[in-house]
Amino acid sequence: MKVLLVEPGKHPRTVEIEHTLEAMYRVLECETITATYPWPDRLALVTDDEGMFSDKIPCRYIRELEQPIIGNFFLCGLGPEDFTDLLEELMEKYRKLFWCPQLFIPTSEGMLVLHLDDDGECR
């Protein structure tokens, strides 16, 4: 299954994973997964179900969910009854959306999210 993998501190990349739960667990480095559907496009955001309760690094802030995703996550397509390859046009759209790695800094006012450009500079 062709998915868009997003990891903390890295640019998103297309990867091919087996269409099994075990393969998804390996990619996300977890034991349970959760799929959410924060966008109108036919895709799933697949994350570590216990990421918020782990010592993993925050990866990207998802505005629609009003929270960061902790650890790796991937985006995949939706078939009639299960996950499938992410369509190429959605792959490009979300690669652009998540291109800049983010740095998360806790403050007394809440979490500050900084976007890092290709030179490692914050903006």
C-alpha positions as CSV (number, residue, x, y, z in Angstrom):
1,M,0.0,0.0,0.0
2,K,1.4,3.4,-1.0
3,V,1.2,6.0,1.8
4,L,2.6,9.3,2.8
5,L,4.8,8.9,5.9
6,V,5.4,11.9,8.1
7,E,8.1,11.7,10.8
8,P,9.2,14.2,13.4
9,G,12.0,16.5,12.1
10,K,11.8,15.2,8.5
11,H,10.1,16.0,5.2
12,P,7.2,13.7,4.3
13,R,8.0,10.8,2.0
14,T,6.1,8.2,0.0
15,V,6.6,4.7,1.2
16,E,5.2,1.3,0.3
17,I,4.0,-0.8,3.2
18,E,2.3,-4.2,3.4
19,H,-1.5,-4.1,3.8
20,T,-1.4,-5.6,7.3
21,L,-1.8,-4.3,10.8
22,E,1.6,-5.5,11.7
23,A,3.2,-3.5,8.9
24,M,1.3,-0.4,10.1
25,Y,2.5,-1.0,13.7
26,R,6.1,-1.2,12.5
27,V,5.9,2.0,10.5
28,L,4.3,3.9,13.4
29,E,6.5,2.2,16.0
30,C,3.5,1.3,18.1
31,E,1.1,-1.5,19.2
32,T,-2.3,0.1,18.4
33,I,-3.4,2.5,15.7
34,T,-6.2,5.1,15.3
35,A,-7.6,6.4,12.1
36,T,-9.1,9.8,11.9
37,Y,-10.7,11.8,9.1
38,P,-10.1,15.5,9.7
39,W,-10.3,16.6,6.0
40,P,-13.0,16.3,3.4
41,D,-10.6,14.4,1.0
42,R,-11.0,10.6,0.9
43,L,-8.0,9.7,3.1
44,A,-7.3,8.6,6.6
45,L,-4.8,10.0,9.1
46,V,-3.3,7.0,10.8
47,T,-1.5,7.5,14.1
48,D,-0.2,5.7,17.2
49,D,-3.3,5.3,19.4
50,E,-1.2,5.9,22.5
51,G,1.1,8.6,21.1
52,M,-0.2,11.3,23.5
53,F,0.8,9.1,26.4
54,S,4.3,8.2,25.2
55,D,7.6,9.9,25.3
56,K,7.7,10.2,21.5
57,I,8.5,13.6,19.9
58,P,5.6,15.7,18.5
59,C,5.5,15.6,14.7
60,R,3.0,18.0,13.2
61,Y,0.2,20.2,14.6
62,I,-3.1,19.3,12.9
63,R,-5.3,22.5,13.0
64,E,-8.5,20.6,12.3
65,L,-7.9,18.4,15.3
66,E,-6.6,21.2,17.4
67,Q,-3.6,19.1,18.6
68,P,-0.3,17.8,17.5
69,I,0.3,14.3,16.3
70,I,2.9,12.6,18.5
71,G,5.5,10.3,16.7
72,N,5.2,9.1,13.1
73,F,1.9,9.1,11.2
74,F,0.8,8.3,7.7
75,L,-1.9,9.2,5.3
76,C,-3.6,6.6,3.1
77,G,-6.5,6.3,0.8
78,L,-9.9,4.8,1.7
79,G,-11.3,1.8,-0.1
80,P,-14.9,0.5,0.2
81,E,-14.0,-1.4,3.4
82,D,-10.4,-0.7,4.3
83,F,-7.3,1.4,3.7
84,T,-5.7,1.6,0.2
85,D,-3.1,3.5,-1.8
86,L,-3.2,7.3,-1.4
87,L,-4.1,8.9,-4.7
88,E,-1.1,10.7,-6.3
89,E,-2.9,14.1,-6.3
90,L,-3.6,13.7,-2.6
91,M,0.0,12.6,-2.0
92,E,1.2,15.9,-3.5
93,K,-1.3,18.1,-1.8
94,Y,-0.5,16.7,1.7
95,R,3.2,16.5,1.0
96,K,3.1,20.2,0.5
97,L,0.9,20.8,3.6
98,F,3.3,18.9,5.9
99,W,6.6,19.7,4.1
100,C,8.1,21.8,6.8
101,P,9.1,20.0,10.0
102,Q,7.8,21.6,13.1
103,L,9.5,22.3,16.5
104,F,7.2,22.3,19.6
105,I,8.2,24.5,22.5
106,P,6.0,24.4,25.7
107,T,5.4,27.9,27.2
108,S,3.2,29.2,30.0
109,E,0.7,30.3,27.4
110,G,0.5,26.8,25.8
111,M,2.5,25.1,23.0
112,L,4.5,27.3,20.5
113,V,4.8,25.7,17.1
114,L,7.7,26.8,14.9
115,H,8.1,25.8,11.2
116,L,11.6,24.8,10.1
117,D,12.6,25.7,6.5
118,D,15.0,23.6,4.5
119,D,18.0,25.4,6.1
120,G,16.8,24.4,9.6
121,E,15.8,28.0,10.3
122,C,12.6,28.7,12.2
123,R,9.8,30.8,10.8
